[in-house]
Amino acid sequence: LGIFLANDLYTVFIFFEAMSFASYPLVVHNQDKDSIDAGNSYLSVAVIGGLATLSGIFWLTSVTGTAVIDELSFAATAFENENTLFMIAFLIFFGFAAKAGMFPLNGWLPKAHPAAPAPASAALSGILIKTGVFGAIVVTSRIMRGNEKWAMFVLVIGILTMFLGALCAFMSTNLKETLAYSSMSQIGFIVIGVAMTQFLGEHGAIAAYGTVLHMINHTMIKLVLF
């Protein structure tokens, strides 16, 4: 709730990191070797991703003068160096992509789900990874609004995540691991929707409705499956 209701990116980051450390005990709950390894993998990705995101937020603030989400569209449009803005967006996106389990930062997802108890896996898959999608939406719709190169980058990430998640789910023999890869694939669908909000221009609301609807669908159904 702190992430979704935050007014600026610094507040988002604070709650984002608090969520990472608070969810760590869910992964290592069983306290066996697999759980500890999965927890360490999850925490490593979360910390590295968080540092990348924080670096991007610092850089964004220094060149635009604001981190307030509602002000980012105007501030980013006024900034003329597209390459610098792309790098800033990439750094911020990196941490959120890691949390969402997007390719190629999805390594922790199939480890954490089988190791965690079923209720914890449900929370990780149904709720926690959606915070990563929220970050992708903020970066795409606020910082890089109308930028087709960025939209194409997000689209490619979404397609790779979708297909590889489905392929790995098909090959998996562990049911919880299969559900984890399934979540990865569904995140790919959602990220494609995020990219399409930019490609569709004035009709982007259609993709936005589809993206939000699929986030809700995936959350509800995956909770039941776990």
C-alpha positions, -999 to +999 in steps of 0.1 A: +000+000+000+029+024+008+043+018-027+010+023-045+000+054-026+034+071-026+036+107-039+072+106-051+098+080-062+119+083-029+089+072-009+082+044-034+118+033-029+116+033+009+085+011+009+099-010-019+130-019+001+110-024+033+089-049+014+120-067+002+133-072+037+099-080+052+092-107+026+126-124+031+114-143+062+085-157+041+110-173+017+133-188+044+104-198+067+112-236+065+149-229+075+163-258+054+191-255+029+168-249-001+149-222+017+181-204+028+196-206-007+164-193-022+162-165+004+198-154-003+191-154-041+160-133-036+177-109-013+207-105-036+185-096-066+164-073-044+194-054-030+212-051-064+180-040-081+172-015-053+207+001-056+202+005-094+168+020-089+181+044-062+209+055-085+184+062-112+162+082-089+192+103-078+202+109-114+166+117-124+163+143-096+196+159-105+186+165-142+149+172-138+147+187-103+119+165-091+110+130-081+072+137-076+054+112-098+027+137-110+054+162-121+077+137-139+059+138-173+064+176-177+099+175-163+111+146-184+096+162-216+114+194-209+147+175-206+163+174-241+190+147-238+171+115-248+200+092-243+206+103-207+169+100-200+169+065-214+198+054-191+180+070-161+148+051-170+167+019-175+183+021-140+150+028-123+133+001-144+160-025-135+150-027-098+113-030-106+120-056-133+139-077-108+111-076-084+085-085-111+106-115-123+111-102-158+137-118-180+167-119-175+162-110-138+139-139-131+163-163-114+150-159-079+114-166-088+115-204-094+138-208-064+117-188-039+083-203-047+091-240-042+111-232-010+085-210+006+053-223+023+022-222+000+007-190+016+040-172+013+043-183-024+008-170-030+017-136-015+050-135-036+034-145-068+000-128-065+009-095-048+046-088-044+056-091-081+029-066-090+049-039-073+075-044-100+049-039-126+038-007-109+073+006-112+074-003-149+041+016-154+055+047-137+087+047-157+069+041-190+039+064-185+057+093-167+094+094-174+093+080-210+058+089-221+055+089-259+090+075-265+087+046-290+122+034-285+115+028-248+082+013-256+099-012-280+124-021-253+097-028-228+077-048-255+108-070-262+113-076-225+076-085-221+077-109-251+108-127-239+094-130-204+061-143-216+075-170-239+104-182-217+082-183-186+057-205-205+084-227-219+101-233-185+066-239-169+060-265-196+093-283-188+090-281-150+081-312-130+076-294-097+041-280-093+051-249-073+080-242-097+055-245-126+033-219-110+063-197-105+072-198-142+035-194-150+036-161-130+067-151-149+049-157-182+018-137-170+040-108-160+052-109-196+016-105-208+011-075-184+044-058-195+034-061-231+002-042-221+023-015-205+043-011-237+011-010-258-002+020-238+025+040-255+022+025-290-015+031-291-011+068-284-045+084-277-061+049-276-036+038-249-064+036-223-075+004-240-042-012-232-042+003-197-076-013-189-064-046-202-031-044-182-049-036-149-076-063-156-050-090-162-031-079-130-063-085-110-071-117-128-036-131-122-036-122-086-070-138-078-064-170-098-028-175-087-038-172-050-064-199-055-039-222-074-013-220-046 
